[in-house]
Amino acid sequence: MDAMVNSAAGENSAGSPAVRVLLVDDEALMRTGLRLMIDGAHGIAVVGEAADGAAALEQVRSLAPDVVLMDIRMPRMTGLEALRALQEEGDETRVVMLTAFDTDDFLLEALRAGAVSFLLKDSPPEEVVQAVLDAAAERPRFSPEVLSRLVRLASADSGGGSDGGAVSGAADGRADGVTPEPAPADAPTPAGITEREWEVARLVARGLPNQEIGETLFMSVATVKTHLGRLYHKLQVTNRVQLAIRVLELGG
């Protein structure tokens, strides 16, 4: 079955609009499990399901969900291909990728293509619910295991080895189990980036939250956020994890 629509969208108990979610996975059992985890939790409403990327594109166009929970590997059209298609169309739906540890080759590609977050398929219900809520609020969230693997992949991809840095597990948090290593002090500042902005960027890549970045560089949190906004624009990224990976790619 390519798609199945549920009209459960509505409002939460406080009268606020529900977070509308589309579930995309080629395994019906996985979709059922996800629905049981999140439908009705904290104002979340599952409005549809799709069994592959092509069906997901049709559902996004017709249902306009806020968040899509989507598997990376699927027949006919993969989640990565669907994500790229959404980006090309300029669709602003937030995509959370569901992954297993055998999908390393796709992780960085999906992040660069605009995925907001990654979750392991065996993540506990509370983590899945929080990831959906964070995605709707444009806050990235990663399973700690996925985050560690992303860091290693990004470091290896940039030639930095397996211990090149660490990135935040949430919008301003630090990932458990990941030990950041400082980047070389003489790493050059990329063209178009000020030295101060580059200092902020390198500390983000080491996993420091805004408060600690401000304390390290003797600036306010508001100033840190200003530098981050400029970095996002200049480096064409949309969140801290993408920024950290760009820093690693640029040798920082």
C-alpha positions as CSV (number, residue, x, y, z in Angstrom):
1,M,0.0,0.0,0.0
2,D,1.6,3.2,-1.2
3,A,-0.3,5.6,1.0
4,M,-2.9,5.7,3.7
5,V,-4.4,8.9,5.0
6,N,-5.7,9.6,8.5
7,S,-7.7,12.7,9.2
8,A,-6.8,12.9,12.9
9,A,-5.3,16.3,12.6
10,G,-6.8,18.8,14.9
11,E,-5.9,20.8,18.0
12,N,-4.3,19.9,21.2
13,S,-6.0,20.2,24.6
14,A,-4.8,23.8,24.9
15,G,-6.4,24.7,21.6
16,S,-3.2,25.2,19.8
17,P,-2.8,23.7,16.3
18,A,-1.5,20.1,16.3
19,V,1.9,19.2,14.8
20,R,0.9,17.4,11.6
21,V,3.1,14.4,10.8
22,L,3.6,12.2,7.8
23,L,5.1,8.7,8.4
24,V,7.2,7.3,5.5
25,D,8.6,3.8,5.7
26,D,8.4,0.7,3.4
27,E,7.6,-1.5,6.4
28,A,4.0,-1.3,7.5
29,L,4.9,-2.6,11.0
30,M,7.4,0.3,11.4
31,R,4.7,2.8,10.4
32,T,2.3,1.3,12.8
33,G,4.8,1.4,15.7
34,L,5.6,5.1,15.0
35,R,1.9,6.0,14.9
36,L,1.3,4.3,18.3
37,M,4.3,6.2,19.7
38,I,3.4,9.7,18.6
39,D,-0.2,10.1,17.5
40,G,-2.0,12.2,20.0
41,A,1.1,12.9,22.1
42,H,1.6,16.6,23.0
43,G,-0.6,17.8,20.2
44,I,1.0,15.6,17.5
45,A,-1.4,14.3,14.8
46,V,-0.4,11.6,12.3
47,V,-2.1,12.8,9.1
48,G,-0.8,10.2,6.6
49,E,1.5,7.4,5.7
50,A,3.6,6.5,2.7
51,A,5.6,3.4,1.8
52,D,8.2,5.0,-0.4
53,G,9.7,8.4,-1.4
54,A,7.5,8.9,-4.4
55,A,4.3,8.4,-2.4
56,A,5.7,10.6,0.3
57,L,6.1,13.5,-2.2
58,E,2.4,13.1,-3.3
59,Q,1.4,13.1,0.4
60,V,3.4,16.2,1.3
61,R,1.9,18.1,-1.6
62,S,-1.7,17.1,-0.7
63,L,-1.5,17.1,3.1
64,A,1.1,19.8,3.8
65,P,2.4,18.2,7.0
66,D,4.6,20.1,9.4
67,V,7.0,17.2,9.9
68,V,7.9,14.1,7.9
69,L,9.4,11.1,9.7
70,M,11.1,9.3,6.8
71,D,13.3,6.2,6.3
72,I,16.4,6.7,4.2
73,R,16.3,3.3,2.4
74,M,13.1,2.5,0.5
75,P,12.2,1.0,-2.8
76,R,11.1,3.0,-5.9
77,M,12.4,6.3,-4.4
78,T,14.7,6.5,-1.4
79,G,14.2,8.9,1.5
80,L,17.3,10.8,0.3
81,E,15.9,11.2,-3.2
82,A,12.6,12.4,-1.8
83,L,14.3,14.9,0.5
84,R,16.3,16.3,-2.4
85,A,13.1,16.6,-4.4
86,L,11.4,18.6,-1.6
87,Q,14.4,20.9,-1.4
88,E,14.3,21.5,-5.1
89,E,10.6,22.4,-4.9
90,G,11.3,24.8,-2.0
91,D,9.1,22.9,0.3
92,E,9.6,23.9,4.0
93,T,8.4,20.7,5.6
94,R,10.8,19.6,8.3
95,V,12.2,16.1,7.6
96,V,13.5,13.8,10.3
97,M,15.4,10.9,8.9
98,L,15.0,7.4,10.3
99,T,18.1,5.4,10.0
100,A,19.9,2.2,11.0
101,F,23.7,1.7,11.4
102,D,24.0,0.2,8.0
103,T,23.2,3.5,6.2
104,D,26.4,5.5,6.9
105,D,26.8,6.4,3.2
106,F,23.6,8.3,3.3
107,L,23.9,10.2,6.6
108,L,26.0,13.1,5.5
109,E,24.2,13.4,2.2
110,A,20.9,13.6,3.9
111,L,22.1,16.2,6.3
112,R,23.5,18.3,3.5
113,A,20.3,17.9,1.6
114,G,18.4,19.6,4.4
115,A,17.3,16.9,6.9
116,V,16.6,18.5,10.3
117,S,17.4,15.5,12.5
118,F,18.3,11.8,12.5
119,L,16.8,9.1,14.7
120,L,17.6,5.4,15.1
121,K,14.7,3.2,14.2
122,D,14.8,1.7,17.7
123,S,14.7,5.0,19.5
124,P,12.4,5.1,22.6
125,P,9.0,6.7,22.2
126,E,9.8,9.8,24.3
127,E,12.8,10.5,22.0
128,V,10.7,10.1,18.9
129,V,8.1,12.5,20.3
130,Q,10.7,15.0,21.3
131,A,12.3,14.9,17.9
132,V,9.0,15.6,16.2
133,L,8.3,18.6,18.5
134,D,11.9,19.9,18.0
135,A,11.7,19.5,14.3
136,A,8.4,21.5,14.2
137,A,10.2,24.2,16.2
138,E,13.2,24.1,13.8
139,R,15.5,22.6,16.4
140,P,17.8,19.7,15.3
141,R,17.9,16.6,17.4
142,F,20.0,13.5,17.0
143,S,20.2,10.1,18.7
144,P,23.6,10.2,20.6
145,E,24.7,7.1,18.6
146,V,23.9,8.7,15.3
147,L,25.5,12.0,16.3
148,S,28.8,10.2,17.2
149,R,28.8,8.5,13.8
150,L,28.0,11.7,12.0
151,V,31.0,13.3,13.6
152,R,33.3,10.5,12.6
153,L,32.0,10.5,9.1
154,A,32.3,14.2,8.7
155,S,35.9,14.2,10.1
156,A,36.9,11.3,7.8
157,D,35.2,13.0,4.9
158,S,37.2,16.2,5.5
159,G,40.5,14.3,6.0
160,G,40.5,15.0,9.7
161,G,40.5,11.4,11.0
162,S,38.0,9.9,13.4
163,D,38.4,12.3,16.3
164,G,38.1,15.6,14.5
165,G,35.4,17.2,16.5
166,A,31.9,17.1,18.0
167,V,28.6,18.7,17.4
168,S,25.6,19.5,19.5
169,G,23.0,16.9,20.1
170,A,20.2,19.5,20.4
171,A,19.9,23.2,19.6
172,D,22.3,24.2,22.4
173,G,23.2,20.9,24.0
174,R,26.3,18.6,24.1
175,A,26.1,15.1,23.0
176,D,26.6,12.3,25.5
177,G,29.6,10.1,25.0
178,V,31.4,12.3,22.5
179,T,34.6,13.9,23.5
180,P,35.5,17.0,21.5
181,E,39.1,17.6,20.4
182,P,40.2,21.1,19.7
183,A,40.9,22.1,16.1
184,P,44.4,23.2,15.2
185,A,45.1,26.8,16.5
186,D,46.5,27.8,13.1
187,A,43.5,26.7,11.1
188,P,43.0,29.4,8.4
189,T,39.9,31.6,8.4
190,P,37.9,30.9,5.2
191,A,37.3,33.7,2.7
192,G,34.3,35.9,3.6
193,I,34.3,34.8,7.3
194,T,35.6,37.2,9.9
195,E,38.1,35.9,12.5
196,R,35.6,36.3,15.3
197,E,32.9,34.4,13.3
198,W,35.4,31.6,12.7
199,E,36.3,31.4,16.4
200,V,32.6,30.9,17.1
201,A,32.2,28.4,14.3
202,R,35.1,26.3,15.6
203,L,33.7,26.2,19.1
204,V,30.4,25.0,17.7
205,A,32.3,22.2,16.0
206,R,33.8,21.3,19.3
207,G,30.3,20.9,20.8
208,L,30.1,24.0,23.0
209,P,26.7,25.5,23.6
210,N,26.1,29.2,23.2
211,Q,26.6,30.0,26.9
212,E,30.0,28.4,26.9
213,I,31.0,29.9,23.6
214,G,30.2,33.3,25.0
215,E,32.2,32.7,28.2
216,T,35.2,31.4,26.2
217,L,35.2,34.4,23.8
218,F,34.1,37.0,26.4
219,M,30.9,37.9,24.5
220,S,27.2,37.8,25.3
221,V,24.9,34.9,24.3
222,A,23.1,37.5,22.0
223,T,26.3,38.3,20.3
224,V,27.1,34.6,19.8
225,K,23.6,34.1,18.2
226,T,24.3,37.1,15.9
227,H,27.6,35.5,14.7
228,L,25.8,32.2,14.2
229,G,23.1,33.8,12.1
230,R,25.8,35.4,9.9
231,L,27.7,32.1,9.7
232,Y,24.5,30.2,8.6
233,H,24.0,32.7,5.8
234,K,27.6,32.8,4.6
235,L,28.2,29.1,4.8
236,Q,24.7,28.3,3.4
237,V,23.7,26.0,6.4
238,T,20.5,25.9,8.4
239,N,21.6,24.5,11.8
240,R,24.5,23.9,14.2
241,V,25.2,20.4,13.0
242,Q,25.5,21.5,9.4
243,L,27.7,24.3,10.5
244,A,29.9,22.0,12.5
245,I,30.3,19.7,9.5
246,R,31.2,22.7,7.2
247,V,33.9,23.7,9.7
248,L,35.4,20.2,9.6
249,E,35.2,20.3,5.8
250,L,37.0,23.6,5.7
251,G,39.8,22.3,7.9
252,G,38.7,24.0,11.2
